[in-house]
Amino acid sequence: MTVIRGINSIEKDLSVIGTLIMGVRSMGCTFWMFTGSHVRGEDNFNAHSLARLAFHFEGLLAWMEKAPPQVSYHVAVDLGLF
């Protein structure tokens, strides 16, 4: 919640994660609208699983037509297809 409050605030963040928060805000300025919100851990399971999976890939990786089965599975679960 601290990160979300920092991202949504207009105050300068002097905390240890202040540089990270300023970076997120900076990237958010490229969008017409940008807000952050907290998501419970159990609702964020698939995103977390995909992030862990990314550690097993090296270099730049792009999927043009078909994603690896591990990724397709997590997307299907997120869409409620499994």
Buried (B, 14 or more C-beta within 10 A) or exposed (E): EEBBEBBBEEEEBEEEEEEBBBEBBEEBEEEEEEEBEEEEEEEEBBEEBBEEBEEEEEEEEEEEEEEEEEBEBBEEEBEEEE
